[in-house]
Amino acid sequence: MNKVVDNADVAVSDIQDNATLGLGGFGLCGIPENSISALIRKGTKGLTCISNNAGVDDFGIGLMLKTRQVKKMISSYVGENEEFERQLLNGELLVDLIPQGTLATRLLAAGYGMPAIYTPAGVGTEVALNKEVRNFNGKDYLLEHAFEIDFSIIKAWRGDTHGNLVFRKTSRNFNPLIGMAGKITIAEVEELVPAGDLDPDHVHLPGIYVHRIFKGHDYEKRIEQRTVRQA
């Protein structure tokens, strides 16, 4: 099976309105910039986006919020996006805020084929409303369901033609989990190499999880907050 596609526009061509997307990234690291730009050009709307955060106003998922393509955000941290806040407070955007560990574990469960997990996070809070609580060894746990993701869109440093991926530094936080969870996973990479060129011990996400891969370009690689001492 040939997993290599020409570019981002080809990779996202069958993502339809009202799809549920998982998008990689942690802060502004590891954002699938090319694929997001392609979705904006395509004009796909009514999207439910699952991501650790929602980018900023002019970068990442924030760009799709600006074009009003996102119907619902399922995230952990959203504090750097003013347009997100405006849409939320005006009732224009549906939002589920999820503890970061719960978000990660629900993605992991989807990748492992598990229907649900139990977690102590959120017990006794609003997070627990209308959810099953079970007691194990004297401690309460919430039942949380695995995500149902139509397409996962992730970004890696290097990848091969079989879809094996290597991530760098912080971009490894959520990209592998998002990649595992999707029914169809699209990976954009900075370097695309022939199968066999990657050291198997360095592969962070095996190609079995990746359905499409392409070489991206013109990455901004923004820094969310830069603090330096005075000279």
N, C-alpha and C positions, 0 to 999 in steps of 0.2 A: 504494500500500500504506500503510495507516494503522499507524504504529509506536507511537502513544501508547496506553498502557494506564492504567487508573484508579489503580492503586496497586501496592505491592510484592507483596501477596498474589496478585494476578492475574498479575504478571510472572513469579513463580517457581512458578506452579501446576502446571506440567508437569515440574518437576525431580523425578525419581524416585530411589528408593533406589539406592545404588551408582554414582551418576553421578560424573563427573570435572568439578570446577569450577575455574575460574580466578577469583581474587578480587583486585581492585585494592587499592591502598594501599601506603604507604611509611612505615614506623613506624606512627604512628597518624593520618597524613594521608591524606585521600582514601579512607577506609573506606566501603564501601557499607552503611551502618548499617541502613537500612530493609529492604534485601533480606535481610541476615543475620537480622534480627528475624523476618521473614516465614518464613524457612526453619526457625527454631526453633519458631514456631507450627505450622508444617506437620509438623514432626517427621521430616523426611527424614533417613535415616541411611545409614551405610556409605559416606560421601562420601570421595572423594580430592580434597584441596584443594591447589591450586597457587597460592602467593602468596609474595611476597618475605619476609614474616614472618607470625607466627601471632597477632598481636594481643597483648593482655595478659589476665590472668585474668578480668576483668569487662568486656571490650570487644573488639569485632572478632571474629575467628575464635575467640578465647579463649572466647567465650560458647558456641559450638558444641562446643568441646572439653569444656566443663563438662557439657553435656547428652549427651555421648558420641555425637554424630552424625558425628564424623570418624573414618574408618578409617585414613587415611594422609595425612600432610603432606609436600608437596614444597616446600621453602623454602630460603632463604639464611641468614636470621638469626632465631633463636628465643629469644634470651637473656633476654627480659623476662617469660616466661610460666612460672610455677611448676607449674601443672596440666599443661602440655605436658611439662615435665621429669619430673613424677611418672609420667605415662602412659608416656613413653618408657622410663624406667628399669625400670618394672614389666612391660614387654613388652605393654602394652595399645594401643600406637599404632605404626604403621609410619611410618618417617621416612626421606626422602631429603634429605640436606643437599647443596646444589649451590652452587658458586661464583656470586656474584651476576651477574657478566658472562655466565657460561654460561646461567644462568636467563633473563636478558634476551634473549640471542641465540636460545635455543631457542623462546622466545615469538615473537620476530620471524620466525624461520623458519616457524613455523606460520602466521603472518599472511600471509607472502609465498607460501605454498604450496610451500615447500621441505621435502623429507623429512628433511634432516639438515644439520649444519654440522661443520666441523673447527675445533678450538680448542686452543691450547697449554696452557690452564688445566687443571691436574690431572695432567699428564704426570709419570710417575714416582712417583705417590702412590696411595693407596687408591682415589681417584676413578677411576683408570684400570683397575681390576681388571675383567677380562672384556670390555674394550672394544677395538675396532679402533684401532690406532695406525698412522699413515702419516707418511712423511717427505717434506716439501716444502722444497726448497732447503737441505737440511742440518739442518732442524729438525723435531722430532716434534710431531704433532698428534693429539688424540683425536677420534674420530667420536662426535658426540652427536646424538641423534634429536630432531626437532621434537616438541613436546607434542601430544597428542590430547585436546582439551578439549571436553566436551559443551556446557557453558554457561559463558560469561564474565560476571561480575557486577562492574560498575564504577560509580564515582561521579565526576561532573563538576560544575563550578561552573554553567555554562550549557549548555543544549542547545536545539535547535529540533525541530519536529515531524517533520523528516526524519531526525533522529538525529545531526546534526552536533554536535560537542562541543567545549567550551572548558574547559580545566583551569586551576587556579590553583596556582602555585608548586610545592612539593614533590609535590603530588598528581599532577603530570604525569609523575613518574618511571616508574611501572609501570602506571598505569591505561591509557594508550594501547596498550601492548604486550599487556596482558591482553585488552583490547577487540578487538584485531586477531586474536587467536589462537583465539577460540571459534567453534564451529560455530553457536551461537546466542549473541548478546551482548545483555545486559540492562543498560541505563544508567539510573541514578537521578541527578537533577540538582536543584540548588537553585533554578534559574530555568529555566522552560520557556517558550520564545518561539515565535512563528510562523516558519515557513520564510521565509527571506529577511532576517530581522532581524539575523543574525550577519554580521559582516564576514568574507568568505571568507579574508582574509589572517590572521585570528585563530583559525581553526578548527584544532584540534590532532588531532582524529580525525574523518575524513569519515564521513558517515552511511551509506555503503556497508557499513561494518562493523557497524552497530548495527541490531538487529532489533526491540527493544522499548525504550521510554523512558517514564519517568514522573517527576512532580515529587515529590521527597521532602519530609520535614518533620522538625522537632525534632532537628537534627543537634547532637551534643555537641562535635565538633571538638576533641578532647582534645589536650593537649600531653604528649608522652612524658616529657620531662625538662625542667624549668624551673630555670634557674640565674640568679640575680640577685646583684648586688653589694650589700653592706650599705650602708645609708643613711649 
